[in-house]
Structures are given as structure tokens and as C-alpha cells.
Amino acid sequence: MRHFLSVNQLRVEEIYSILETAEDYRNKPVNLNKQLFAANLFFEPSTRTKMSFIVAQRKLGLEILDFHSESSSVLKGESLYDTARTFESIGSNLLIVRHHSDSWFEELDDRISIPVINAGAGKEEHPTQCMLDLLTIYQEFGTIEGLKVVIVGDIKHSRVARSNAFALRKLGADVHLCAAPGFEDDELDFPYISIDEAVEICDVVILLRIQHERHLHKAETSDYLQLYGLTKERERKMKNQAIILHPAPINRGVEIDTDLVECGRSRIFKQMENGVFVRMAIMMTVLNEWGIINNENNFKACKTLAAN
Ligand code: CP
């Protein structure tokens, strides 16, 4: 029995099955018609991930147990494990967790008897963001294999960089990284290129936010756009069909010129739209794999997962 903690845990065909299931859900309403509870345990701020999980849960007919760590018994010292066990005890069927620890799931893993979905782990993993990024790229090119992709920005502090780099390579993309001095991560075994080379050779440019909240000292960003960001001049040098992604929130005028946020190449708001359907597919997949639901007609993905 598996939780959804990393895209690394999935085989290539499982990844594509979830993407196809997400596309199905865009066009076909699906409702569980069964009382099931999902708890959203966000210990870090979130707009997109939390709200798109809520929309996805409502579309599926799940009952939502909303949780606000700042008004919960976490303030009395309750641990993540005890919080999760509490939700399990009172009848939650599914946990969605975002936490500042890189490895919070080690605290839960074998000790929780309901599925857990990783909605962000420190600077280590953001697998549902990764899946919606994959869907956005797949919609555009009909494949991921052979694409040149660059991930640009604060690589060192980004969970999106890690999840995406490994998943894209697994799917056959040619992955490069691009970072300002101090933002590189030597633990990631991918080639670094300059932003000027990146825009000329890549099909997909994934920009990252400077993660000020994970820095010891606030980074100086007054000349960041000109030196390392996506300016209008650089955008004009991109390949005809190349697209721009960003997980958001965006530091407008820092990693990207504000006029490019909604330009013809930008898929930034498409990514957010895709997040709803991808999260529907992931929740349905794990609920089915755990035997909490059993409706094969609704899933392409579940058949593959169940076969493992
Ligand atoms: N991309 C992303 O994770 O955004 P939020 O922090 O708003 O959820």
C-alpha cells in the first residue's frame, strides 16, 4: 500500500495513466456518491495547492475537513504524527499534507493506515505540482520524451526543481538547470547552462520563484531580472513553439518580466487549471489503490497501479 509522496515512486506508465485520467476528468464529471472525508493538513502557506485540492475534492463529492495549523492543537505542541492520527481516528479517509520539513513523511509512512498525499515537503518534493507541470507540457507537445527543458532560478531551495528534474528525466526529457551564483545545488546531477543559452535551445522554460522564506539572508534582487531572469529581450529569442511555466506565486519583475506572465507562450495559469484535474486523478488513484473506493470505470490509472 502506497502513499503518494514522490513522482519517483511511479513507473512511466503510471505517470501517463494519471495524466490521461486527469484529462478524462476535465471532460467528464465524476462523483464518488459515497460519504468520504479528506483532511487538508497545511502547515505552510498555500493558495494554489490548497484551493485546487479543495475544488478537486468538491468535484469528487468528498467531505472536506479543513485544518488551520495556526488555530489548532499544533500550538499546544501536538506533533504532525499525532495530528494525522487524530484525523485518521475521527474518520478521515485521506490526508493531504504540506509541511516545512524535507522528510515529514518519514514520521507517518508505515504508521498511518489511510492514504497520504504530499502537497509539499520542505525543499525536497512537490509531486502534485510536478504532475500538473507534466500534464501542461504533455498537452502542448503530445510527448515529453526528447524535449529540451530548463529549470531556471533558485534551484537550491526549490522542491519543484527536484520533483520536476527527476520526473522529466524519467520521461526522457533532456533536462538542464540554470541558476544565479549561490542558487545552484551540487547534489542535483544535471548540466547547468546560462539563461541566454537556455532560451535559445529549450522547448520548455520552467521558471522558479526566489524562495526568500528558505534563505538565511534576504537575497538582493534589484538586478536579478536583467542578469538571470526572463526579460522581454530573452523571450524574443525563444524557439517558436517554446513555452514558459512557473509554479507560482510569481515575483513579478524578478524572475520574469511582468508583461510576460500572461504572454502567448505563458502556460502559468493553465498550470493552475490543470492542477484541479491532476489532483482529482491522484486522489481517486490512491483511494482506489487502498480499496476505499472501487469503481474501475472511472480510472485509467488505477488499473495500472493495482497491477503492481
Ligand atoms: N505552486 C504552489 O505550490 O503554490 P502555493 O504555494 O500557492 O500552493
Residues whose N, C-alpha, C, O or C-beta is under 5 A from the ligand:
A	BS01	CP	P45 S46 T47 R48 T49 K50 P247 A248 P249
